[in-house]
Amino acid sequence: MSKLHTQFVCQECGRISIKPLGKCPQCGAWDSMIEEVVSLPEEGRAETLRGINAQSTPVKLSEITADVTERFPLDMQEFARVLGGGVVPGSIVLIGGDPGIGKSTLLLQVALEMAGKGRVLYVSGEESERQIKMRALRLLTSKSDSQPVAFPEGLFLVTETNLEVIFQHVQTINPNILIVDSIQTTYQTGLVSSAGSISQVRECAGRLRELAKQTGMAVFLIGHVTKEGIIAGPRVLEHIVDTVLQLEGDRFQSYRLLRSVKNRFGPTSEVGVFEMAEQGMKEVLNPSEVFLAERLAEAPGSAIAVTMEGTRPMLVELQALTSPTHFGNARRTSNGLDFNRLLLVIAVLTRRLGLSLSEQDVFANVVGGLIIDEPAADLTLAACITSSYRDIPVKADLVLMGEVGLSGELRWVSQMPTRLREAAKLGFKGAVIPRRRNQNEKLPNGIKLYEARSLREALGYALLTPKTESK
């Protein structure tokens, strides 16, 4: 018989200890060490994750065929963009996000679309088949209007959490795509630990990965997130799967961003934009136009930045507000921007341009719920703060791009031609950018360029008045 022993596993980072600990010494989490009973295999008995076919044979590299695998095409362009062009057969994709953000709705839309081209098995451990059908009815009604709803014949639903039973259903139906909602509710009977534990998540995901690699079936997993916003069982799941997608969004905003965190079959940091409506996720094919739709032109404290989300340029509005502080220490608040970058820009404006921001509360915001973490928005942020402090608008037909250095200089940013073409396509007449390092570098001709070496010079171009002295 197999031998049993007890161990304590941290549910945040996966650290194993032979005795209970109040605080995990690796990640610092309190009360995260959960007791698990582990079954050791008998001597001489080999256990692998590969299941039925555990035999492997080394093959010469020159004998391996390198045929390009055709992807399953998707009509949902934003989802296909994030995946790298479509669904890769034999891949395993993990989608994480906050509760209620729309993970199940998005994958059900993908299942309804793919069911017309092949067989799809949707396994739910949290909802019944009736609940899933009600959501599918709402999604299909929005497309067919008043016509009778026709459900695709290739979509199969099942409510199950036992992994062995799920494999039986897979063997019976032989689907092209398997969707598991969610991996934290799935369990393997050979493990004593409860569903959602580190051991169960690791073993279930590992067996599903082997299923995908052996059969060529595409597997989608939905993962819960912790209170810190990361996928539960961090690094455990992310190392196992091929692609990690993160569905982000503000619960007070209708827009959702599907971001590629890891992708073995395409570019990382790619972003798809959706709008959460009553009829499900709607694609936003031109997010720049949407983010700028409600902009108030020539309002003090507002400017346009061009940020890169993967290979896609996006134009977003940045806003800043300065107000005299009524407390001893001035407040600095950022929404959608790196807080440290905000402090850096404020320090440069105070030291190099003489703005008295030490007595001002500074609030910075990215309109639309987008999160900008690249330094290319430094110049735009500096223009917003200066514009609000002086109560002077930034020119409405300008975009600003550039990284601000501690000496007040402007530094070049990547993919400048792509950013400028996107700005020109949306009707902007000019762009304030850092001075080119190579004057022979070709930039688009459809937009007027204002090249500046320093922050002071750039603000002189951007503001409606050339004055840059402090009050």
Secondary structure as GFF3:
##gff-version 3
##sequence-region A 1 471
A	DSSP	beta_strand	3	10	.	.	.	ID=ss1
A	DSSP	beta_strand	16	17	.	.	.	ID=ss2
A	DSSP	beta_strand	33	40	.	.	.	ID=ss3
A	DSSP	three_ten_helix	61	63	.	.	.	ID=ss4
A	DSSP	alpha_helix	77	83	.	.	.	ID=ss5
A	DSSP	beta_strand	92	97	.	.	.	ID=ss6
A	DSSP	alpha_helix	103	114	.	.	.	ID=ss7
A	DSSP	beta_strand	120	124	.	.	.	ID=ss8
A	DSSP	alpha_helix	129	144	.	.	.	ID=ss9
A	DSSP	beta_strand	155	159	.	.	.	ID=ss10
A	DSSP	alpha_helix	163	173	.	.	.	ID=ss11
A	DSSP	beta_strand	177	181	.	.	.	ID=ss12
A	DSSP	three_ten_helix	183	185	.	.	.	ID=ss13
A	DSSP	alpha_helix	198	215	.	.	.	ID=ss14
A	DSSP	beta_strand	218	223	.	.	.	ID=ss15
A	DSSP	alpha_helix	236	240	.	.	.	ID=ss16
A	DSSP	beta_strand	243	248	.	.	.	ID=ss17
A	DSSP	beta_strand	255	263	.	.	.	ID=ss18
A	DSSP	beta_strand	271	277	.	.	.	ID=ss19
A	DSSP	beta_strand	280	283	.	.	.	ID=ss20
A	DSSP	alpha_helix	287	291	.	.	.	ID=ss21
A	DSSP	beta_strand	302	309	.	.	.	ID=ss22
A	DSSP	beta_strand	312	324	.	.	.	ID=ss23
A	DSSP	beta_strand	332	335	.	.	.	ID=ss24
A	DSSP	alpha_helix	339	352	.	.	.	ID=ss25
A	DSSP	three_ten_helix	357	359	.	.	.	ID=ss26
A	DSSP	beta_strand	360	366	.	.	.	ID=ss27
A	DSSP	three_ten_helix	375	377	.	.	.	ID=ss28
A	DSSP	alpha_helix	378	390	.	.	.	ID=ss29
A	DSSP	beta_strand	398	400	.	.	.	ID=ss30
A	DSSP	beta_strand	403	404	.	.	.	ID=ss31
A	DSSP	beta_strand	410	411	.	.	.	ID=ss32
A	DSSP	alpha_helix	416	425	.	.	.	ID=ss33
A	DSSP	beta_strand	430	434	.	.	.	ID=ss34
A	DSSP	beta_strand	448	452	.	.	.	ID=ss35
A	DSSP	alpha_helix	455	462	.	.	.	ID=ss36
###
